Amino acid sequence: MSEGTILVIEDDADIRELLRFNLEKEGFTPLESGDGDRGLAMAREHCPDCILLDLMLPGMDGLEICRRLAASSETRDIPILILTARGEEMDRVVGLSLGADDYVVKPFSVRELMLRVRAVLRRRRRPESGAVDGHGIHLDPHAHIVTVQGEEVPLTATEFRLLEDLMRHAGIVRTREQLLERVWGYAFEGYARTVDTHMRRLRAKLGEQQKYLETVRGVGYRFNSTQKAEE
């Protein structure tokens, strides 16, 4: 029985072969595309459990693929792991802001990559709890909907989990390491910036209510559980 379908969008044939071999070894069903346009079409057609996405692609680039997948209700919940070269830091930040869940730097550890794929799938399949409310924000994990002052706010899957964790621990400071473990499913050193990038994106979408997502300097973040947020 397959552990899940993983779409690899990567123009380097050697890397695709490496990923295909290891994904099959781990029990996954790999799909492959060597260019961006076909990769986007395959993502829409198959709705895979996860996408491994290179940024530098012939045809449509990886950032545009992220943008288009995030814009569609049918594909915005598909987890995306960006495969990126070490010198493309700004592209990594942009990719995360467009809805990608994570990034892996080339040359990457295949073992670490497989762990991240499994972490993504565990998050997707984890049991859901009841709805949670606070300061005009309503989060319903069953419908996967967030409303702010009665208006629906479209969040990516990672932004949704991040807000959910903070709201379910209202009043408690959540360290970046705790958020990486809970929201992303791992706690590798050096990836705290991933949390910060998603937090900036989440705050922008919450509008006025973003004031209830507090930064605790040197520690992490907290959802303010009191009636008034500090100005």
C-alpha positions as CSV (number, residue, x, y, z in Angstrom):
1,M,0.0,0.0,0.0
2,S,1.4,3.4,-1.0
3,E,2.4,5.9,1.8
4,G,1.2,8.7,-0.4
5,T,1.7,10.3,-3.8
6,I,4.6,12.8,-4.1
7,L,4.9,15.0,-7.2
8,V,8.6,16.0,-8.0
9,I,8.9,19.1,-10.2
10,E,12.6,19.3,-10.9
11,D,14.5,19.9,-14.2
12,D,17.6,18.0,-13.2
13,A,17.2,14.4,-14.3
14,D,19.8,13.1,-11.9
15,I,18.0,14.6,-8.9
16,R,14.6,13.3,-10.2
17,E,16.1,9.8,-10.4
18,L,17.6,10.1,-6.9
19,L,14.3,11.3,-5.5
20,R,12.2,8.7,-7.3
21,F,14.5,5.9,-6.1
22,N,14.3,7.0,-2.4
23,L,10.6,7.8,-2.5
24,E,9.8,4.4,-3.8
25,K,12.1,2.9,-1.2
26,E,10.1,4.7,1.5
27,G,6.9,3.3,0.1
28,F,5.7,6.5,-1.7
29,T,4.3,6.7,-5.2
30,P,6.4,9.4,-7.1
31,L,5.2,11.5,-10.0
32,E,7.7,13.5,-12.1
33,S,7.9,16.6,-14.2
34,G,10.9,18.3,-15.7
35,D,9.3,21.6,-16.4
36,G,7.0,24.1,-14.6
37,D,4.1,24.1,-16.9
38,R,3.6,20.4,-17.0
39,G,4.3,20.3,-13.2
40,L,1.4,22.7,-12.5
41,A,-0.9,20.7,-14.8
42,M,0.0,17.5,-13.0
43,A,-0.5,19.1,-9.6
44,R,-4.0,20.2,-10.7
45,E,-4.8,16.8,-12.2
46,H,-3.5,14.5,-9.5
47,C,-3.8,16.6,-6.3
48,P,-0.8,14.8,-4.7
49,D,-0.2,14.5,-1.0
50,C,3.0,16.6,-1.3
51,I,5.0,18.5,-3.9
52,L,8.8,18.7,-4.0
53,L,9.4,21.8,-6.1
54,D,12.5,23.3,-7.6
55,L,12.5,27.0,-8.1
56,M,14.6,27.4,-11.3
57,L,12.6,25.6,-13.9
58,P,12.2,25.8,-17.7
59,G,8.9,27.4,-18.6
60,M,7.0,28.5,-15.5
61,D,9.3,29.0,-12.5
62,G,8.7,27.5,-9.0
63,L,7.5,30.8,-7.4
64,E,4.8,31.2,-10.0
65,I,3.7,27.6,-9.4
66,C,3.4,28.4,-5.7
67,R,1.4,31.4,-6.5
68,R,-1.1,29.6,-8.7
69,L,-1.5,26.6,-6.4
70,A,-2.2,28.9,-3.5
71,A,-4.8,30.8,-5.5
72,S,-7.0,27.8,-6.0
73,S,-9.2,26.2,-3.3
74,E,-8.6,22.8,-4.9
75,T,-4.8,23.0,-4.6
76,R,-3.9,25.5,-1.9
77,D,-3.8,22.8,0.9
78,I,-1.2,20.7,-1.0
79,P,2.0,20.9,1.1
80,I,5.0,22.2,-0.9
81,L,8.6,21.7,-0.1
82,I,10.9,23.9,-2.0
83,L,14.2,22.5,-3.3
84,T,16.6,25.5,-3.6
85,A,20.3,26.3,-4.1
86,R,22.2,27.8,-1.1
87,G,22.4,31.3,-2.8
88,E,18.7,31.8,-3.3
89,E,17.8,33.0,0.2
90,M,15.4,35.7,-1.1
91,D,13.6,33.2,-3.3
92,R,13.2,30.9,-0.3
93,V,11.6,33.7,1.7
94,V,9.3,34.7,-1.2
95,G,8.4,31.0,-1.7
96,L,7.4,30.7,1.9
97,S,5.3,33.9,1.8
98,L,3.5,32.5,-1.3
99,G,2.3,29.4,0.6
100,A,5.2,26.9,0.5
101,D,5.4,24.9,3.7
102,D,9.2,24.5,3.8
103,Y,12.4,24.5,1.9
104,V,15.4,22.2,1.6
105,V,18.8,23.5,0.5
106,K,20.7,21.8,-2.3
107,P,22.8,19.7,-1.9
108,F,20.4,18.2,0.5
109,S,20.4,15.1,2.8
110,V,18.0,12.5,1.3
111,R,17.4,11.2,4.9
112,E,16.4,14.7,6.1
113,L,14.2,15.2,3.1
114,M,12.4,12.0,3.6
115,L,11.8,12.9,7.3
116,R,10.3,16.2,6.2
117,V,8.0,14.6,3.7
118,R,6.8,12.2,6.4
119,A,6.3,15.1,8.8
120,V,4.2,16.9,6.3
121,L,2.0,13.8,5.8
122,R,1.6,13.3,9.5
123,R,0.4,16.9,9.9
124,R,-2.1,16.4,7.2
125,R,-3.5,13.2,8.7
126,R,-3.5,14.2,12.4
127,P,-6.8,14.0,14.2
128,E,-8.7,17.3,14.3
129,S,-10.1,19.0,17.4
130,G,-13.1,21.2,17.8
131,A,-13.4,24.8,16.8
132,V,-11.6,27.6,18.8
133,D,-12.5,31.3,19.2
134,G,-10.8,34.4,20.4
135,H,-10.9,38.1,19.8
136,G,-13.2,37.9,16.9
137,I,-11.2,35.1,15.3
138,H,-13.1,31.8,14.7
139,L,-11.1,28.7,13.6
140,D,-12.9,25.6,12.5
141,P,-10.5,22.7,11.8
142,H,-13.2,20.4,10.4
143,A,-14.2,22.9,7.7
144,H,-10.6,24.3,7.5
145,I,-12.1,27.8,7.7
146,V,-10.9,30.9,9.6
147,T,-13.1,33.9,9.9
148,V,-12.1,37.3,11.3
149,Q,-15.0,39.5,12.5
150,G,-17.3,37.2,10.5
151,E,-15.3,37.5,7.2
152,E,-13.6,34.4,5.9
153,V,-9.8,34.7,5.6
154,P,-8.0,32.3,3.2
155,L,-5.0,30.8,4.9
156,T,-2.5,28.2,3.6
157,A,-2.4,24.9,5.4
158,T,0.7,25.9,7.3
159,E,-0.7,29.3,8.3
160,F,-3.8,27.6,9.5
161,R,-1.9,25.2,11.7
162,L,0.3,28.0,13.1
163,L,-2.7,30.0,14.1
164,E,-4.5,27.0,15.5
165,D,-1.5,26.1,17.7
166,L,-1.2,29.6,19.1
167,M,-4.9,29.9,19.8
168,R,-5.1,26.5,21.5
169,H,-2.3,27.6,23.7
170,A,-3.7,31.1,24.3
171,G,-1.7,33.1,26.9
172,I,1.2,30.7,26.7
173,V,4.5,31.6,25.0
174,R,5.3,29.1,22.2
175,T,9.0,29.0,21.3
176,R,10.0,28.8,17.7
177,E,11.3,25.3,18.4
178,Q,7.9,24.2,19.8
179,L,6.2,25.7,16.8
180,L,8.6,23.9,14.4
181,E,7.9,20.6,16.1
182,R,4.1,21.0,16.3
183,V,3.3,22.9,13.0
184,W,6.1,21.6,10.8
185,G,6.7,18.2,12.5
186,Y,10.4,18.6,13.2
187,A,12.9,20.8,15.0
188,F,16.1,21.0,13.0
189,E,18.4,23.8,14.1
190,G,18.7,26.8,11.8
191,Y,15.1,26.9,10.6
192,A,13.6,29.4,13.0
193,R,13.4,31.9,10.2
194,T,10.7,29.6,8.6
195,V,8.5,30.4,11.6
196,D,9.1,34.1,11.4
197,T,8.3,34.2,7.7
198,H,5.0,32.4,8.1
199,M,4.1,34.6,11.1
200,R,4.6,37.8,9.1
201,R,2.3,36.4,6.3
202,L,-0.3,35.3,8.9
203,R,-0.4,38.7,10.6
204,A,-0.9,40.5,7.3
205,K,-3.9,38.3,6.6
206,L,-5.5,38.9,10.0
207,G,-5.7,42.7,9.6
208,E,-6.5,44.5,12.8
209,Q,-6.7,41.3,14.8
210,Q,-3.0,40.7,14.2
211,K,-2.3,42.7,17.4
212,Y,-3.3,39.6,19.4
213,L,-0.4,37.6,17.9
214,E,2.4,38.9,20.2
215,T,6.1,38.6,19.7
216,V,8.0,37.7,22.9
217,R,11.5,38.9,22.2
218,G,14.2,36.2,22.3
219,V,11.6,33.5,22.9
220,G,8.8,33.1,20.4
221,Y,5.1,34.0,20.0
222,R,1.9,34.1,22.0
223,F,-1.8,34.5,21.3
224,N,-3.0,37.1,23.8
225,S,-5.8,35.6,25.9
226,T,-6.8,38.8,27.7
227,Q,-9.6,41.1,26.6
228,K,-7.2,43.8,25.3
229,A,-3.9,43.4,23.5
230,E,-1.0,45.6,24.5
231,E,-0.6,48.5,22.2
